[in-house]
Amino acid sequence: MDLLRISAFSEHGNGGNPAGVAFVETMPTEAEMLKTAAEVGYSETAFLTQTDKGWRVRYFAPETEVPFCGHATIASGAALGARFGAGTYALELNDANITVDAEQTGSNGWGAALQSPETWSKSAPEDLTKPVLAAFGLNQDDLDPRLPLRIANAGASHLVIGLASRATLAGMSYPFDEVKAIMADAGLTTISLIWAENDSRFHARNPFAVGGVYEDPATGAAAAAFGGYLRDIGWLKDGGTIEILQGQDMGAPSALMVKISPTKGESVRVSGGTHVIE
């Protein structure tokens, strides 16, 4: 196993969300991958093995496997680029086939852009939103009515909560074990708390309790799902590009660029910079 540590969605070599990228000859057992992910200690580690059609990829958090992880895909794209050169790489996930583009951004730097699985979203049921809002200490006055409570998916499911103020986002706190149990029961990968600075720039915080992590500093899978969500609610009915700023309240500022086509359900493109963690 050749294990790398790469921070994804970082800016100028700072911030971002660290991920493990493990190149393997054959895919290890689930127990071995869970053990490695726990030893690495990041929110996710991607395991890659080469196939005739590209690369088979599986993603593991310290406590569970996840079907799709955006920041670990961006980190994998950077690792593939550094090893094999710039280009488009085909990735086979558990439930989807996607691509990641690797592009050199400097003498030693790499950026990457993933093309997500197809997207969908639906209204979140009250028996989910009511206990979640209570756990986060939120009421209707804290919510942005332009961003309705919905479950959004682009390979993994996320509960989107639009907030009315940046201060409410900055003050996020929640009981870890209680929210972890709610997320597990609902099949959620993260909870996406979002504040809209304007029509194209958003600030996000993403609890990942179900994976054993209090909060992610950058969440590519949630960014892709949020892009599809915006399209579904008519915010970007003609498509477009948005920027998501995340990790600022953790001291790990991250930037995610999300490009959305106008066609409902289509894949979303998420891109960002990376840096190697020595």
C-alpha positions in Angstrom: 0.0 0.0 0.0 1.3 3.4 -1.1 -0.3 5.9 1.2 -0.4 9.7 0.6 -1.9 12.5 2.6 -3.3 15.4 0.5 -5.4 18.4 1.5 -8.2 19.2 -1.0 -9.9 22.5 -1.7 -7.0 24.4 -0.2 -5.9 27.8 -1.3 -2.3 28.8 -1.9 -1.1 25.8 0.1 -3.2 26.6 3.1 -6.4 25.2 4.6 -8.5 22.6 2.9 -9.7 19.2 4.0 -7.0 16.5 4.4 -7.7 13.0 2.9 -5.7 9.8 2.7 -5.1 8.4 -0.8 -4.0 4.8 -0.8 -2.8 3.1 -4.0 -3.2 -0.7 -3.7 -2.5 -3.6 -5.9 -5.7 -5.3 -4.9 -8.5 -3.9 -2.8 -8.0 -4.8 0.9 -10.8 -6.2 3.1 -13.3 -3.8 4.6 -11.8 -4.4 8.0 -8.4 -3.5 6.7 -9.6 -0.3 5.1 -11.5 0.8 8.2 -8.3 0.1 10.2 -6.2 2.2 7.8 -8.7 5.0 7.7 -8.8 5.1 11.5 -5.0 5.1 11.7 -4.8 8.0 9.1 -7.3 9.8 11.2 -8.8 12.0 8.5 -12.5 12.2 7.7 -12.0 10.0 4.7 -9.3 7.9 3.0 -9.7 6.8 -0.7 -8.4 3.4 -1.8 -7.6 3.1 -5.5 -6.7 0.0 -7.5 -6.1 0.2 -11.3 -8.4 -1.7 -13.7 -8.7 -2.2 -17.4 -11.2 0.7 -17.5 -9.6 3.1 -15.1 -9.5 3.1 -11.3 -11.8 1.3 -8.8 -12.2 3.5 -5.7 -13.7 3.0 -2.3 -13.9 5.6 0.5 -13.7 4.9 4.2 -14.1 7.2 7.2 -12.7 6.1 10.5 -16.0 4.4 11.4 -17.8 3.6 8.2 -17.6 3.3 4.4 -19.2 6.1 2.4 -20.5 5.7 -1.1 -18.9 8.9 -2.4 -16.5 11.5 -1.0 -15.7 14.7 -2.9 -12.6 15.9 -1.1 -11.0 12.5 -1.2 -11.8 12.4 -5.0 -10.1 15.7 -5.5 -7.1 14.5 -3.5 -7.1 11.3 -5.6 -7.1 13.4 -8.8 -4.1 15.3 -7.6 -2.3 12.1 -6.7 -3.1 10.6 -10.1 -1.9 13.7 -11.9 1.3 13.8 -10.0 2.0 10.1 -10.7 0.7 9.7 -14.3 0.3 13.3 -15.7 -2.5 15.7 -16.4 -5.7 14.3 -17.9 -9.1 12.8 -17.2 -9.3 9.7 -15.1 -12.3 7.3 -15.0 -13.3 6.2 -11.5 -15.6 3.3 -10.6 -17.4 3.8 -7.3 -19.7 1.4 -5.5 -22.8 2.7 -7.1 -21.7 5.1 -9.9 -19.0 5.8 -12.5 -17.5 9.3 -12.5 -14.4 11.1 -13.7 -11.8 13.4 -12.2 -9.6 15.8 -14.1 -6.1 16.5 -12.9 -4.3 19.8 -13.9 -1.0 21.1 -12.8 -1.3 24.5 -11.2 2.4 25.3 -10.6 5.8 23.8 -10.6 4.7 21.2 -8.0 1.0 21.9 -7.4 -2.1 20.1 -8.7 -5.7 21.0 -8.9 -8.5 18.7 -9.7 -12.2 18.7 -10.8 -14.6 15.9 -10.3 -17.8 15.2 -12.2 -20.2 14.0 -9.6 -22.8 11.2 -9.9 -26.3 12.3 -11.0 -28.2 14.5 -8.5 -31.6 14.6 -6.9 -33.3 16.3 -4.0 -36.6 16.0 -2.1 -38.4 17.7 0.7 -37.1 16.6 4.1 -39.7 15.0 6.3 -40.7 16.7 9.6 -39.8 13.6 11.6 -36.2 14.2 10.5 -36.0 18.0 10.5 -37.7 18.5 13.8 -35.2 16.6 15.9 -32.2 17.9 13.9 -33.3 21.6 14.3 -33.8 21.0 18.0 -30.4 19.4 18.4 -28.7 22.4 16.7 -30.8 24.8 18.8 -32.4 26.3 15.7 -35.9 27.7 15.2 -37.8 29.0 12.2 -36.5 32.5 12.7 -32.9 31.1 12.2 -33.8 29.7 8.8 -33.6 31.3 5.3 -37.0 30.7 3.6 -35.3 30.9 0.2 -33.4 27.7 1.0 -36.0 25.1 2.0 -35.1 22.1 4.1 -34.4 19.3 1.7 -32.4 16.1 1.4 -29.9 16.5 -1.5 -27.9 13.7 -3.2 -25.0 13.5 -5.6 -23.8 10.1 -4.7 -24.5 10.5 -1.0 -27.3 12.1 0.9 -27.1 15.4 2.8 -29.7 17.4 4.8 -29.5 21.0 3.6 -30.4 23.7 6.2 -30.4 27.3 4.9 -29.5 29.8 7.6 -30.6 33.5 7.8 -27.4 34.9 9.2 -23.6 34.3 9.1 -23.5 34.6 12.9 -25.8 31.6 13.3 -23.6 29.6 11.1 -20.5 30.7 13.0 -22.1 29.6 16.3 -22.9 26.1 15.2 -22.8 23.4 17.9 -24.6 20.2 18.4 -24.6 17.0 20.7 -22.4 14.6 18.8 -23.9 11.3 19.8 -27.5 12.4 19.4 -26.9 13.8 15.9 -24.8 10.8 14.9 -27.8 8.5 15.7 -30.2 10.7 13.8 -28.0 10.7 10.7 -27.4 7.0 10.8 -31.2 6.3 11.0 -31.8 8.7 8.1 -29.0 7.5 5.9 -27.3 11.0 5.9 -23.6 11.5 5.1 -23.5 15.1 6.3 -25.7 17.9 7.4 -25.1 21.0 5.3 -25.7 24.2 7.1 -25.6 27.0 4.5 -25.6 30.8 4.5 -26.1 32.7 1.2 -23.8 35.7 1.1 -25.3 36.5 -2.3 -26.7 34.7 -5.3 -23.4 32.9 -6.2 -21.3 32.8 -3.0 -22.3 30.5 -0.1 -20.7 29.7 3.3 -21.1 26.2 4.6 -20.4 24.0 7.7 -20.8 20.2 7.4 -21.1 18.0 10.5 -20.1 14.5 9.7 -20.9 12.8 13.0 -22.0 9.5 11.3 -18.4 9.1 10.1 -17.0 9.8 13.6 -16.0 13.4 12.7 -17.5 16.5 14.3 -17.1 18.7 11.2 -15.5 18.7 7.7 -13.5 21.7 6.6 -14.4 21.1 2.9 -17.1 18.6 1.6 -17.0 18.1 -2.1 -19.9 15.5 -2.1 -22.1 17.9 -0.2 -21.1 20.8 -2.6 -22.2 18.7 -5.6 -25.4 17.8 -3.9 -26.0 21.4 -3.0 -25.5 22.4 -6.6 -28.2 20.0 -7.7 -30.4 21.3 -4.9 -30.1 24.9 -6.1 -31.0 23.8 -9.6 -34.1 21.9 -8.3 -35.4 24.8 -6.2 -35.0 27.2 -9.2 -32.2 29.2 -7.7 -30.0 28.3 -10.7 -32.7 27.1 -13.2 -30.5 28.1 -16.1 -27.3 26.7 -14.6 -24.2 28.6 -13.6 -21.2 28.6 -11.2 -21.2 29.1 -7.5 -18.5 29.3 -4.9 -18.7 27.6 -1.5 -16.5 28.8 1.3 -16.1 26.3 4.1 -13.7 25.7 7.0 -13.3 29.3 8.0 -14.8 28.8 11.4 -12.4 25.8 12.0 -9.3 27.7 11.0 -8.9 25.7 7.8 -10.3 28.0 5.1 -11.4 26.1 1.9 -12.9 27.1 -1.4 -15.0 24.9 -3.6 -16.1 25.9 -7.1 -19.3 24.3 -8.3 -20.5 24.4 -12.0 -24.1 23.4 -12.6 -25.7 22.6 -16.0 -29.3 23.7 -16.5 -30.5 20.1 -17.0 -32.2 18.7 -13.8 -30.5 15.6 -12.4 -27.3 16.0 -14.4 -23.8 15.5 -12.9 -22.3 18.6 -11.2 -18.6 19.7 -11.6 -16.7 20.5 -8.4 -13.1 21.8 -8.5 -10.4 23.0 -6.2 -6.8 23.2 -5.4 -4.7 20.8 -3.3 -1.4 20.5 -1.4 0.6 17.6 -0.2 0.8 17.1 3.6 4.3 16.1 4.4 
